[in-house]
Amino acid sequence: MRIVRASELGSYLFCQRAWWYDRQGYESQNLAELAAGSDLHEQHGRMALASGCLKTLAYGLVLLGVVILSVVAVQALLASLAEPVF
């Protein structure tokens, strides 16, 4: 039994005739468009990865801000408790 890949299913659902030509070994006539599409997908992948990294960095900076704010608040509280009350 032959393994069917998800990309092959997508190709079949998009255009059964193109899928059949591919199975018969016919070479595609629009190689330039296929290459441009592959380049576009690679660019999108890089942008998605960069977006994920920036999101992680943003969460880290927010967490750092909360920690710094907490430390400053605790220091202010301790300083107010250390002052003598007259």
N, C-alpha and C positions, 0 to 999 in steps of 0.2 A: 504494500500500500504506500502511495506517495504522500509525503507531507505537504499540506497546503498552508502557505504562509498568509498572514493577515494582509500584506501588501498585494498578494495575488487576488485575494477576495475583493479588496478595494478596487483593483484594476478590472475585475470581472463586473462588479456592480456599476462601475463608471461607464464601461463600454465593453460589452461582450465580444464584439468583433475584434477590437484591439487586443483583448486578452487571447482570443483564438489565434490571431496573427502571431502574437508573441510565443504561444505554445508551439506553433508550426515552425518557428525559427526565423520569421521575417524580420528584417532590420527596420527600425523606425525611420520615417522620413523627416521627422522634426527634431533632430538631435540638438540643434541650437536652442530650441525652446525647452527641451528637457534639461540641458545644461544650465540654462538660466533659472529654471525652477529649482534645480538642486542647489544652486548658489543662493537663491532666495531662502530656501529652507535652512541652509547652513547659517546665513546671517540671522534668521529668526531664532535659531537655536542659541547662537551667541548672545543675542539680546535677552532671551529668556533666562539664560544662566546669569548674565550681569544683573538682571532685575532681581533674581533670587538672592544674589550676593548683597546687593544694596538693601534689600529688605532685611536680611539678617543683620547687616551693619546698623540699620536704623533701630531695630529692636535692641541691639547691644548698647547703642548710645542712649536710648530711652532708659534702659536699665541702669546704666552708669549715672545718668542724671538723677534717678530716684535714689540711688545709693548715696550720691554726694549730698542731695537735699536732706536725706535722713541723717547723715553724719553732722551736717551743719545744725539741724534742728536739735539733735541730742546734745551737741556742744553748747548751744544757746541755753537749753534747759538746765544742763549741769552748771553753767556759769551763773544762771539766775538763782539756783539753789545754794550756791557757794557764797553768795553775798549775804552779809549779816543784815538781819531785819531789825530796825530800831523803832 
